[in-house]
Amino acid sequence: MLNGKRLAFVGGGNMAEAMIRGLLAAKLMAPDDLFVSDVREERLAYLKETYRVHTSVSNVEVASKAEIMLLAVKPQIMNEVLDGLIDVVNGDKLVVSIAAGITTTFIADKFPGPVRVIRVMPNTPALVLEGASALTRGSHATLEDLEIAKRLFRAVGKVVIVEEVLMDAITGLSGSGPAYIFLIIDALSDAGVKVGLSRDVAHLLAAQTVLGAARMVLETKKHPGELKDMVTSPGGTAIAGLHTLEQGGLRTTLINAVEAATLRSMELGQR
């Protein structure tokens, strides 16, 4: 448990649900310690029934009942949401934000006094407790605040600590990265069908191949290039396939995708 602290989610979307599921599974918090607000009453009903957490359509109501507030709303509406929370946020409350592009300074400056802010960029595999989250702390946040945030997000995957200047790059790589991998899995599955496999078999093999390859990188700690060389034999099938990928510019395309997403994250923060 987190020393009896209570956590309020402002926004009850997929990432909030992933956090709730992970925190309960890890026994870091009990349902009675969790509060969720959202504009969708049907969503709140689902979360209450599934996880037995407290729910409300009022951001102020849930935020006022917790020592930690997690902002899980879209960056486009962050300004409006923060305006509505001015009266309930002060230096006693830890504010954690997972909104892409929104800086700790932007959030802190919305309030009249010093506010402790931790900015996090998680990703959607947190839904299956395999997320990758990058954390950074604002000027008023303490090392203890950072440790609390680390414990929260370790419940749904792996955590790294970075300087805030790198958060847009994190958004472009791991924040948006699952979408790139889903596209790759979909393409591999289509390729399997093209060469004669059933859709179900192709889909399973493509997804499991990506999962297995990722685990090899993490568990062996070998460079991906070294692992690639383990698969490619002289004049073999893998090197023929890799040659085609290089001809198609896969490496350059992925680099460009991360850069484009990084620039978009910067744009979202300029508001």
Summary of the structure (lengths in Angstrom):
residues: 271
radius of gyration: 21.0
end to end distance: 36.9
largest distance: 68.3
contacts: 861
relative contact order: 0.10
helix: 56%
strand: 14%
